Each structure stands twice: as structure tokens, then as C-alpha cells.
Amino acid sequence: MINSAEFCKAWAKNNKLIVSLCTIILLGIIVYFLLAHHIITAIYSDKLPALDFLIKHKSQNPLDFYLRRADSFFIKGNIFIFLGILGISFLSKIFIKDKVNLITILGNEITKFKTLIIDNRKILSFLTLLSVGFFALYLALGLSLIPGYAYNKFTFFFADQGDWIKLEWSKYHKGSHALRLLILAPFSVLKLISPPVPKIVIAIIINAFCGAMSVFLASLCFWNISKKRIVTFLWTCLFGLSMTHLFFSTLVEARALGTASIIATYLLFIISWQHQKLYLGYWILAGLFSFGVTITNFSNTIICFSVLLFGLKNNNKITRILEYLGGIFLIAFFLSLVQKRFFGGKYFFVTETLDTELEWVKVTIFNHPLLVLSELFKHFFLVSVVSPSPFPEKIVPGTKIVLNFFDQPMLYSVVGLIAVILWILFLVIGLYKNFRDINQEGNLYFLGATLLATVFNICFYSVFDTPEMFIFTSYFSFPFLLLILNTSIMKQRYYMLGTILLIVLLGINNLHIMQQIIYLART
């Protein structure tokens, strides 16, 4: 008991900011619940006419409407204030306490990058050529799919292509895609060549580039883990030909960009862990990248950052994690203002964003447990890698073809079925070997990060937009792939031959599915 009290005192002493904020918020909650509802009721009943301006259209809404609205505003306001103060503390420590000079650091990093590229030019050239090959594949498939975008022809797993087909990202922008317009802004210059180049062709080029960039970042992850060219080549091909990445690098949508933002986080985590160093500047960039593309993708970054801090045995870990979270929020807040000023779109920090996303919470594990559990297993472990037939049982000429896996039988070809069996064997062997070797140096934290991310994604997509789960597989397939990646078993010849066979079979299966989609699109 004494040790617990001493621990609490020591923790409070080392985390004064967190303790102070929690105390202030707790006092605010007490005051709010003692007074707020009484004040709102009095205003609604015309007992406080001086405050009537706070409640408008009383005749149109009941009292409960304003009470719920006040509760919502109070909760969200406290969250924003909490994150804002943490963000100010985070940035003040960097620029005031540590006296960071951005220009000097940028100059030093550019020099380091030049040296790094020169020292690793052979492997970087190899990985670049590999990525260019995948770019050519995605581009060829994407161009072949153009007729499929015709009105009333296809529904591609309920994905949205309107903003990409017309290159009007600001028109269709949502608050949950916090900084996507800023990220896509450099590509806007390509609009200058349209016409004569059609916008859909430009969109396909950009999307194929994002897919190839994801492949390049993934290959860097595999290289840093294995340090072997053949292993890097095989696992890069496995990732690049997986159904999720193959499809969303072909279909014009922002999923390939989202995949790149997640892989960038894991690449930084791997490098940071191997060097036993926290590259805070790069973590800020990785956080803004993942948060900016889709806010929920930031969960991967915060999980990896937290696990890294615990692994590096840093002091004040909880405070540093929360300050990092607040710092990303605050920087994204100001960047969102800039984005709105120059590119339009919507703010991520307004109530409308959360309300809009909550509309997708309908089919959940709580009201359809067996259905959702089966779909989670199907999407996390099977169809994201080896695709069954996504077509409806009967295709009626002249009607829209709806591609979908949700609540559909998994109909595999013979090649696809063999690939699935091989993939399940790889999955089981990889998980078994990784958890058996969990106590080896570095394995615990690496597996911890990928496992936590996978568990979070399973929990999240068990309640969020479950019927359209396939379009989100691009956000959770890569962490799961890392979870089954084992360096020791890669030395076995039978495993190498099995990997080659798996890649050939899943490549044939997935490319055949893509060929069928393209055939229907063109006829």
C-alpha cells in the first residue's frame, strides 16, 4: 500500500501537466452537472431573459434537444481544450525549451539523406525498379477499367470515385479526411494538361503512383526487417499482388494513398527501433500524414509511437504520448485553417464531422454478432489477400453490377482455393513462429505494435460501416501482414518455395478476377 502511494506521488510529480489538466476538467464536470442543466432549463422557461440569445427557436424544439446539445458541446469542448493545451506544451518544449532550429535541422537531414541514398544506392535502385514495375501494372489495369466508370455500370464495393474522376477533391471533401486536400495539392498541377489528357487518365496515373509508392515503402519495411533481397522481393510481390492493394491501386480512390500513410508509420517504427532512437520530427510528419489522409489511420501511428516510447524506456511516457497526440491535433488544426483558405473543403474539428461518421454505425457486432464475426474473419484473413468471386450470382445485361464480399458466399476457383489453403498455412506458421520467438530481442515490441493495431482495427470495424468493410481492408491489411512475417523461417528452402508458389497462385487468381471486372466494364 505504501509502495502504491509512493508510486502515485512520483507519477504525479513527473506528470504535473496531466494531473493539473485532469483536475481542472474534473472540477469543470462537477460544476457543469450541478449548474448547467438548471441554467438551460431556466433560459428555456424565460426565467433568464438576459440569456435568451443562447437558445434560439425555442418554439420549434423541446427542452431535451438543448440539454443534449449542451452536453455534446461540453464534452467536445473539453476534449479540444485538453488536446490544445497538450499541443501547446508539446510545441513549446520543442521550440522554446529545446530551442530547435528548423532550418538547421532541415539542412542536416538533407545531407544525411544524400549520404544514405549514396550508401544504399544498389538496394534503392532495385526497390525502385520493382515499384516502377508495379506502377506499370496498376496503370495498365486502371486504363483498361475506364469504361467501368460509366454511369449505372458498376458499384465497386461501394467506394466513392466522384472526386477522383473529376479531380474535384475539394467538392467531395469530408472532415474525416482532415488534410487530404493539402496532401493532394501538388498533384493539382496535373490539371493543366487536361485537356488534351482526360481527367480520368490523370486520376489513374496519380492513383497508380500512390499504389506504387505504397509498394516502395512496403519493400523498405521488408528490407529493413530481413536485409535479404530475395525475401524483400517475394514479400513485396505478395503485398503488391494481394487483392486489396491490386484493386485499390487500379480503381481511382484514396485508399492507396491511405495505405501509403500507414506503411510510412511502420517503416519509421522499424527504423526507430533498430536504431534505438526517437526521430521526433519524422514522427510528427508521419502523424500528420496518417491523420491527414483519414483520421482513423492515425490510430496506427499513435500505437506505434506509444510502443516505441515504452521500448526505448523513455521517462514520462504517458505525458509524452498525450503531448504528441495534442501536438498533432494542434498542428493539424492550423493546417486545416490553411487548407480551408486555399483549397476549400471542410474542417475536421467541427461537430458535423463526428455526427456524419456516426451515421455509419448501424450493422455492428452488438446487433448482428454472428454475421459481423464471420465478416471480420473473412475480410481480415482471407479476401484481402486472395479474392473469391465478387460478382452477384446473376448478372442481368443493362443493370448495374454490384461488386461485394459482404454476406456473400466465398466462391473460389481451383487456383484460388489452393492459394487460400497455402495462405492459411503461412498465416498459422507465421503467427506460431512469431509468438514462439516473442522473447527474442526486439520481437516483443514489434509484435506488440502490430498486434495492438490489428486488435484495434478488428474492434473498430466491428462497429463502423461493417457492410462496406472491403474498402477499409487497405487500412488494416499491412499491419497484419507484418504480424505473420518471421525472419528465421525465411531461411528454410521449403518456405521460400512455398512463398513463390503462393505468389504465383494468388497472382493468377487476383489478376483473373481483375480481368473479369475489366471484361465486363468494356462489354
C-alpha positions as CSV (number, residue, x, y, z in Angstrom):
1,M,0.0,0.0,0.0
2,I,2.9,2.3,0.9
3,N,4.7,1.5,-2.4
4,S,1.5,2.2,-4.3
5,A,1.1,5.6,-2.6
6,E,4.8,6.4,-3.3
7,F,4.4,5.4,-6.9
8,C,1.3,7.6,-7.4
9,K,3.1,10.6,-5.8
10,A,6.2,10.0,-8.0
11,W,4.0,9.6,-11.1
12,A,2.0,12.8,-10.3
13,K,5.3,14.7,-9.7
14,N,6.6,13.6,-13.1
15,N,3.3,14.3,-14.9
16,K,2.2,17.6,-13.4
17,L,0.6,18.8,-16.6
18,I,-1.6,15.7,-17.0
19,V,-2.6,15.8,-13.3
20,S,-3.4,19.6,-13.5
21,L,-5.5,19.2,-16.6
22,C,-7.4,16.2,-15.2
23,T,-8.1,18.1,-12.0
24,I,-9.4,21.2,-13.9
25,I,-11.6,19.1,-16.2
26,L,-12.9,17.1,-13.2
27,L,-13.9,20.4,-11.4
28,G,-15.5,21.6,-14.6
29,I,-17.5,18.4,-14.9
30,I,-18.7,18.8,-11.3
31,V,-19.7,22.4,-11.8
32,Y,-21.4,21.6,-15.2
33,F,-23.6,18.8,-13.8
34,L,-24.5,20.9,-10.7
35,L,-25.5,24.1,-12.7
36,A,-25.7,23.7,-16.5
37,H,-29.0,21.9,-16.9
38,H,-30.7,24.2,-14.3
39,I,-29.5,27.3,-16.2
40,I,-30.6,25.9,-19.6
41,T,-34.0,25.0,-18.1
42,A,-34.4,28.5,-16.7
43,I,-33.5,30.1,-20.0
44,Y,-35.9,27.8,-21.9
45,S,-38.7,28.7,-19.4
46,D,-38.0,32.5,-19.9
47,K,-36.7,32.9,-16.3
48,L,-33.4,34.4,-17.5
49,P,-34.4,36.7,-20.4
50,A,-30.9,38.2,-20.5
51,L,-29.5,34.9,-21.7
52,D,-32.2,34.2,-24.3
53,F,-29.7,34.7,-27.1
54,L,-28.1,31.3,-26.1
55,I,-31.3,29.4,-27.1
56,K,-32.9,30.1,-30.4
57,H,-36.0,28.6,-32.0
58,K,-37.4,27.5,-28.6
59,S,-40.9,27.1,-30.1
60,Q,-39.5,24.5,-32.6
61,N,-37.5,22.3,-30.3
62,P,-38.2,20.6,-26.9
63,L,-36.1,21.2,-23.8
64,D,-34.3,17.8,-24.2
65,F,-32.9,19.0,-27.6
66,Y,-31.0,21.8,-25.9
67,L,-29.9,19.7,-23.0
68,R,-28.4,17.1,-25.3
69,R,-26.8,19.8,-27.4
70,A,-25.2,21.4,-24.3
71,D,-23.9,18.0,-23.1
72,S,-22.4,17.4,-26.6
73,F,-20.8,20.8,-26.7
74,F,-19.3,20.4,-23.2
75,I,-17.8,17.0,-23.9
76,K,-16.3,18.0,-27.3
77,G,-15.1,21.4,-25.9
78,N,-13.3,19.7,-23.1
79,I,-11.6,17.3,-25.5
80,F,-10.5,20.1,-27.7
81,I,-9.2,22.2,-24.8
82,F,-7.4,19.2,-23.4
83,L,-5.7,18.4,-26.7
84,G,-5.0,22.1,-27.4
85,I,-3.1,22.6,-24.1
86,L,-1.2,19.4,-24.6
87,G,-0.3,20.5,-28.1
88,I,0.9,23.9,-26.8
89,S,3.1,22.1,-24.2
90,F,4.5,19.8,-26.9
91,L,5.4,22.6,-29.3
92,S,6.8,24.9,-26.6
93,K,9.1,22.1,-25.4
94,I,10.4,21.7,-29.0
95,F,10.9,25.3,-30.0
96,I,11.4,27.1,-26.6
97,K,12.9,24.6,-24.2
98,D,14.9,22.6,-26.6
99,K,15.5,25.6,-28.9
100,V,15.0,23.6,-32.1
101,N,16.2,25.4,-35.3
102,L,14.1,24.0,-38.1
103,I,16.3,25.4,-40.9
104,T,19.5,23.9,-39.4
105,I,17.8,20.5,-38.8
106,L,16.4,20.5,-42.4
107,G,19.8,21.2,-43.8
108,N,21.3,18.4,-41.7
109,E,18.6,15.9,-42.7
110,I,19.0,16.7,-46.4
111,T,22.8,16.0,-46.0
112,K,22.0,12.7,-44.2
113,F,19.6,11.7,-46.9
114,K,22.1,12.3,-49.6
115,T,24.6,10.1,-47.8
116,L,22.0,7.4,-47.1
117,I,21.0,7.3,-50.7
118,I,24.6,7.0,-51.9
119,D,25.5,4.3,-49.4
120,N,22.4,2.3,-50.3
121,R,22.1,3.1,-54.0
122,K,22.1,-0.5,-55.1
123,I,19.2,-1.7,-53.0
124,L,17.3,1.5,-53.5
125,S,17.7,1.1,-57.3
126,F,16.4,-2.5,-57.0
127,L,13.4,-1.5,-54.9
128,T,12.7,1.5,-57.2
129,L,12.7,-0.7,-60.3
130,L,10.4,-3.2,-58.5
131,S,8.0,-0.3,-57.6
132,V,8.1,1.0,-61.2
133,G,7.1,-2.5,-62.4
134,F,4.0,-2.4,-60.1
135,F,3.2,1.2,-61.2
136,A,3.1,-0.1,-64.8
137,L,0.8,-2.9,-63.8
138,Y,-1.6,-0.7,-61.9
139,L,-1.6,1.9,-64.7
140,A,-2.3,-0.7,-67.4
141,L,-5.2,-2.2,-65.3
142,G,-6.5,1.3,-64.4
143,L,-6.6,2.4,-68.0
144,S,-8.4,-0.8,-69.1
145,L,-11.0,-0.2,-66.4
146,I,-12.1,3.3,-67.7
147,P,-15.3,2.1,-69.3
148,G,-16.4,0.7,-65.9
149,Y,-16.8,4.3,-64.6
150,A,-19.7,4.9,-66.9
151,Y,-22.9,5.9,-65.2
152,N,-25.0,3.0,-63.9
153,K,-22.5,0.3,-64.8
154,F,-20.6,-0.7,-61.7
155,T,-20.7,-0.3,-57.9
156,F,-17.1,-1.0,-56.8
157,F,-17.6,-2.3,-53.3
158,F,-19.5,1.0,-52.5
159,A,-16.2,3.0,-53.0
160,D,-16.5,6.7,-54.0
161,Q,-14.8,7.8,-57.2
162,G,-16.6,11.1,-57.9
163,D,-13.9,13.3,-56.5
164,W,-11.1,11.4,-58.4
165,I,-12.9,11.0,-61.7
166,K,-13.4,14.8,-61.9
167,L,-10.3,15.7,-59.9
168,E,-12.6,17.8,-57.7
169,W,-11.2,16.8,-54.3
170,S,-12.5,19.9,-52.5
171,K,-16.1,19.4,-53.7
172,Y,-16.4,16.0,-52.2
173,H,-14.1,16.6,-49.2
174,K,-15.1,15.3,-45.8
175,G,-14.0,16.4,-42.4
176,S,-12.8,12.9,-41.5
177,H,-10.2,13.3,-44.3
178,A,-8.6,16.1,-42.3
179,L,-5.7,17.3,-44.5
180,R,-6.3,15.3,-47.7
181,L,-6.6,18.4,-49.9
182,L,-3.2,19.7,-48.8
183,I,-1.6,16.3,-49.4
184,L,-3.1,16.1,-52.9
185,A,-2.4,19.7,-53.7
186,P,0.9,19.0,-55.5
187,F,-1.0,16.7,-57.9
188,S,-3.4,19.5,-58.8
189,V,-0.8,20.9,-61.2
190,L,-1.6,18.0,-63.5
191,K,-5.0,19.6,-64.2
192,L,-3.1,21.9,-66.5
193,I,-2.7,19.2,-69.1
194,S,-6.4,18.4,-69.2
195,P,-7.4,18.8,-71.9
196,P,-6.0,17.2,-74.1
197,V,-5.4,14.5,-71.4
198,P,-8.7,13.4,-69.9
199,K,-9.1,13.9,-66.2
200,I,-9.9,10.2,-65.6
201,V,-6.5,9.3,-67.1
202,I,-4.7,11.8,-64.8
203,A,-6.6,10.4,-61.9
204,I,-5.5,6.8,-62.8
205,I,-1.9,8.0,-63.1
206,I,-2.0,9.6,-59.7
207,N,-3.7,6.6,-58.1
208,A,-1.2,4.2,-59.7
209,F,1.6,6.3,-58.4
210,C,0.2,6.2,-54.8
211,G,-0.1,2.4,-55.1
212,A,3.5,2.1,-56.4
213,M,4.6,4.4,-53.5
214,S,3.0,2.1,-51.1
215,V,4.8,-0.9,-52.7
216,F,8.1,1.0,-52.4
217,L,7.5,1.9,-48.7
218,A,6.5,-1.7,-48.0
219,S,9.6,-3.0,-49.7
220,L,11.7,-0.8,-47.5
221,C,10.0,-2.3,-44.5
222,F,10.7,-5.8,-45.7
223,W,14.3,-4.9,-46.5
224,N,14.9,-3.4,-43.1
225,I,13.5,-6.5,-41.4
226,S,15.2,-9.2,-43.4
227,K,18.2,-7.5,-45.1
228,K,17.9,-10.1,-47.9
229,R,16.9,-9.2,-51.5
230,I,15.1,-12.4,-52.3
231,V,12.9,-12.2,-49.1
232,T,12.2,-8.5,-49.8
233,F,11.3,-9.2,-53.4
234,L,9.0,-12.1,-52.5
235,W,7.1,-10.3,-49.7
236,T,6.8,-7.1,-51.8
237,C,5.3,-9.2,-54.6
238,L,2.9,-10.8,-52.1
239,F,1.8,-7.4,-50.9
240,G,1.6,-5.8,-54.3
241,L,-0.5,-8.6,-55.8
242,S,-2.8,-9.0,-52.8
243,M,-6.4,-8.3,-53.8
244,T,-6.8,-5.3,-51.6
245,H,-3.7,-3.4,-52.9
246,L,-4.1,-4.6,-56.5
247,F,-7.7,-3.5,-56.7
248,F,-7.4,-0.1,-54.9
249,S,-4.2,0.8,-56.8
250,T,-6.2,0.2,-60.0
251,L,-9.6,1.8,-59.0
252,V,-9.3,5.6,-58.7
253,E,-9.9,6.3,-55.0
254,A,-7.9,7.5,-52.0
255,R,-7.3,4.0,-50.5
256,A,-3.9,3.6,-52.0
257,L,-2.8,6.9,-50.5
258,G,-4.2,5.8,-47.1
259,T,-2.2,2.6,-47.4
260,A,1.0,4.6,-48.0
261,S,0.3,6.8,-44.9
262,I,0.0,3.7,-42.7
263,I,3.1,1.9,-44.2
264,A,5.2,5.1,-43.6
265,T,4.3,4.8,-39.9
266,Y,5.5,1.2,-39.7
267,L,8.7,2.0,-41.7
268,L,9.5,4.7,-39.3
269,F,8.7,2.4,-36.3
270,I,11.1,-0.3,-37.7
271,I,13.9,2.2,-38.3
272,S,13.5,3.9,-34.9
273,W,13.5,0.6,-33.1
274,Q,16.5,-0.7,-35.0
275,H,18.5,2.5,-34.2
276,Q,17.0,2.7,-30.7
277,K,16.3,6.4,-31.3
278,L,13.1,8.5,-31.3
279,Y,13.2,10.6,-34.5
280,L,10.5,13.0,-33.2
281,G,10.5,15.3,-36.3
282,Y,9.7,12.3,-38.6
283,W,7.1,11.1,-36.2
284,I,5.4,14.5,-36.5
285,L,5.4,14.1,-40.3
286,A,4.2,10.5,-40.1
287,G,1.4,11.5,-37.7
288,L,0.2,14.4,-39.9
289,F,0.3,12.1,-43.0
290,S,-1.8,9.4,-41.4
291,F,-4.1,11.8,-39.6
292,G,-4.4,14.0,-42.7
293,V,-5.5,11.2,-45.1
294,T,-8.1,9.7,-42.7
295,I,-8.3,10.5,-39.0
296,T,-8.8,6.8,-38.0
297,N,-5.5,5.9,-39.7
298,F,-3.7,7.9,-37.0
299,S,-4.5,5.1,-34.6
300,N,-1.7,3.1,-36.2
301,T,0.7,6.0,-35.7
302,I,-0.2,6.6,-32.0
303,I,0.0,2.9,-31.2
304,C,3.5,2.5,-32.8
305,F,4.7,5.8,-31.2
306,S,3.5,4.6,-27.8
307,V,5.0,1.1,-28.1
308,L,8.3,2.7,-29.2
309,L,8.4,5.0,-26.2
310,F,7.9,2.1,-23.8
311,G,10.5,0.1,-25.7
312,L,13.1,2.9,-25.5
313,K,12.4,3.2,-21.8
314,N,11.7,7.0,-22.0
315,N,10.7,8.9,-19.0
316,N,7.2,10.4,-18.6
317,K,5.9,8.1,-21.3
318,I,2.2,8.9,-20.7
319,T,2.8,12.6,-20.8
320,R,4.9,12.4,-23.9
321,I,2.3,10.2,-25.7
322,L,-0.5,12.6,-24.8
323,E,1.6,15.7,-25.7
324,Y,2.4,14.0,-29.1
325,L,-1.3,13.4,-29.6
326,G,-2.1,17.0,-28.7
327,G,0.7,18.3,-30.9
328,I,-0.5,16.5,-34.0
329,F,-4.1,17.8,-33.2
330,L,-2.9,21.4,-32.8
331,I,-0.7,21.4,-36.0
332,A,-3.5,19.7,-38.0
333,F,-5.9,22.4,-36.6
334,F,-3.8,25.2,-38.1
335,L,-3.1,23.3,-41.3
336,S,-6.8,22.8,-41.7
337,L,-7.4,26.5,-41.5
338,V,-4.8,27.0,-44.3
339,Q,-6.4,24.2,-46.3
340,K,-9.8,25.8,-46.0
341,R,-8.4,29.2,-47.0
342,F,-6.7,28.0,-50.2
343,F,-8.4,24.8,-51.2
344,G,-11.9,24.8,-49.6
345,G,-13.2,21.6,-48.1
346,K,-14.4,21.0,-44.6
347,Y,-12.9,21.3,-41.1
348,F,-12.2,18.1,-39.2
349,F,-12.8,19.6,-35.8
350,V,-16.4,20.6,-36.1
351,T,-19.3,18.7,-34.6
352,E,-20.7,17.9,-38.1
353,T,-17.7,15.6,-38.8
354,L,-18.4,13.3,-35.8
355,D,-22.1,13.3,-36.4
356,T,-21.6,12.4,-40.1
357,E,-19.3,9.5,-39.3
358,L,-21.7,8.1,-36.6
359,E,-24.3,7.6,-39.2
360,W,-22.2,4.7,-40.5
361,V,-22.5,2.8,-37.1
362,K,-25.5,0.6,-38.0
363,V,-24.7,-3.1,-38.6
364,T,-22.4,-3.9,-35.6
365,I,-21.2,-6.8,-33.6
366,F,-23.8,-6.0,-30.9
367,N,-26.9,-6.3,-33.0
368,H,-25.6,-8.8,-35.6
369,P,-22.8,-10.8,-33.8
370,L,-22.6,-13.9,-35.9
371,L,-22.7,-12.0,-39.2
372,V,-20.1,-9.5,-38.2
373,L,-17.7,-12.1,-36.7
374,S,-17.8,-14.1,-39.9
375,E,-17.2,-11.0,-42.0
376,L,-14.3,-9.8,-39.8
377,F,-12.7,-13.2,-40.2
378,K,-13.3,-13.2,-44.0
379,H,-12.0,-9.7,-44.6
380,F,-9.1,-9.7,-42.2
381,F,-7.7,-13.1,-43.0
382,L,-8.9,-14.1,-46.5
383,V,-10.4,-11.8,-49.1
384,S,-7.9,-9.0,-48.6
385,V,-5.2,-11.3,-49.9
386,V,-6.8,-14.0,-52.1
387,S,-10.1,-12.9,-53.7
388,P,-13.1,-15.1,-54.3
389,S,-15.6,-14.1,-56.9
390,P,-17.0,-10.6,-56.1
391,F,-19.8,-10.8,-58.7
392,P,-23.5,-11.2,-58.0
393,E,-25.0,-14.7,-58.6
394,K,-26.8,-13.4,-61.7
395,I,-25.7,-10.6,-63.9
396,V,-28.6,-9.0,-65.9
397,P,-27.5,-7.2,-69.0
398,G,-28.1,-3.4,-68.8
399,T,-28.3,-3.3,-65.0
400,K,-25.6,-2.0,-62.5
401,I,-23.2,-4.7,-61.4
402,V,-22.6,-4.6,-57.7
403,L,-19.2,-6.0,-56.6
404,N,-19.3,-7.1,-53.0
405,F,-18.0,-9.6,-50.5
406,F,-20.2,-8.8,-47.5
407,D,-22.7,-11.5,-46.6
408,Q,-21.8,-13.3,-49.8
409,P,-20.6,-16.9,-50.3
410,M,-16.9,-17.3,-51.0
411,L,-16.7,-18.8,-54.4
412,Y,-13.1,-19.6,-55.3
413,S,-11.7,-21.1,-58.5
414,V,-9.5,-24.2,-58.1
415,V,-6.4,-21.9,-58.3
416,G,-7.8,-19.6,-55.7
417,L,-8.8,-22.4,-53.4
418,I,-5.2,-23.8,-53.4
419,A,-3.9,-20.2,-52.9
420,V,-6.2,-19.8,-49.9
421,I,-5.1,-23.1,-48.3
422,L,-1.4,-22.1,-48.8
423,W,-2.1,-18.6,-47.3
424,I,-3.8,-20.1,-44.3
425,L,-0.8,-22.3,-43.7
426,F,1.5,-19.3,-44.0
427,L,-0.7,-17.4,-41.6
428,V,-0.7,-20.1,-39.0
429,I,3.0,-20.9,-39.3
430,G,4.0,-17.2,-39.2
431,L,1.8,-16.4,-36.1
432,Y,3.1,-19.6,-34.3
433,K,6.8,-18.8,-35.0
434,N,6.5,-15.1,-34.1
435,F,4.7,-15.8,-30.8
436,R,7.1,-18.6,-30.0
437,D,10.1,-16.3,-30.5
438,I,8.4,-13.4,-28.7
439,N,11.1,-13.2,-26.0
440,Q,13.9,-12.7,-28.6
441,E,15.4,-9.2,-28.7
442,G,13.1,-6.7,-30.2
443,N,10.3,-9.2,-31.0
444,L,8.1,-8.3,-28.1
445,Y,7.7,-4.6,-29.0
446,F,7.5,-5.2,-32.8
447,L,4.8,-7.9,-32.3
448,G,3.1,-5.7,-29.7
449,A,2.7,-2.8,-32.1
450,T,1.3,-4.9,-35.0
451,L,-0.9,-7.0,-32.7
452,L,-2.3,-3.9,-30.9
453,A,-3.0,-2.2,-34.3
454,T,-4.7,-5.4,-35.6
455,V,-6.9,-5.8,-32.5
456,F,-7.8,-2.1,-32.6
457,N,-8.8,-2.5,-36.3
458,I,-10.9,-5.6,-35.6
459,C,-12.7,-3.8,-32.7
460,F,-13.2,-0.6,-34.8
461,Y,-14.5,-2.2,-37.9
462,S,-16.8,-4.5,-35.9
463,V,-19.0,-1.4,-35.3
464,F,-18.1,1.1,-38.1
465,D,-19.5,0.7,-41.6
466,T,-19.3,-3.1,-41.5
467,P,-21.2,-3.8,-44.7
468,E,-18.6,-1.9,-46.7
469,M,-15.6,-3.5,-44.9
470,F,-13.7,-4.4,-48.0
471,I,-12.9,-0.7,-48.9
472,F,-11.2,-0.5,-45.5
473,T,-9.0,-3.6,-45.9
474,S,-6.3,-1.3,-47.4
475,Y,-6.1,0.3,-43.9
476,F,-5.5,-2.9,-41.9
477,S,-4.0,-5.5,-44.2
478,F,-0.4,-4.3,-44.0
479,P,-0.1,-4.4,-40.2
480,F,-1.5,-7.9,-40.2
481,L,1.0,-8.9,-42.9
482,L,3.8,-7.7,-40.7
483,L,2.3,-9.7,-37.8
484,I,3.0,-13.0,-39.7
485,L,6.4,-12.0,-41.1
486,N,9.1,-14.2,-39.5
487,T,12.8,-13.7,-40.4
488,S,14.1,-17.1,-39.0
489,I,11.7,-19.2,-41.0
490,M,12.6,-17.4,-44.2
491,K,15.9,-19.2,-44.2
492,Q,14.2,-22.5,-44.9
493,R,14.2,-23.6,-48.5
494,Y,10.7,-25.2,-48.3
495,Y,9.3,-21.9,-47.0
496,M,10.9,-20.0,-49.9
497,L,9.4,-22.4,-52.4
498,G,6.1,-22.2,-50.7
499,T,6.2,-18.4,-50.8
500,I,6.9,-18.4,-54.6
501,L,4.1,-20.9,-55.2
502,L,1.7,-18.7,-53.1
503,I,2.6,-15.6,-55.0
504,V,2.2,-17.3,-58.4
505,L,-1.2,-18.7,-57.4
506,L,-2.6,-15.6,-55.8
507,G,-1.3,-13.5,-58.6
508,I,-3.1,-15.7,-61.2
509,N,-6.3,-15.7,-59.1
510,N,-6.4,-12.0,-58.4
511,L,-5.4,-10.9,-61.9
512,H,-8.0,-13.2,-63.3
513,I,-10.6,-11.5,-61.1
514,M,-9.4,-8.1,-62.3
515,Q,-9.5,-9.4,-65.9
516,Q,-13.2,-10.4,-65.4
517,I,-14.1,-7.0,-64.0
518,I,-12.3,-5.3,-66.9
519,Y,-14.1,-7.6,-69.4
520,L,-17.5,-6.7,-68.0
521,A,-16.5,-3.0,-67.9
522,R,-15.5,-3.0,-71.6
523,T,-18.5,-5.0,-72.8
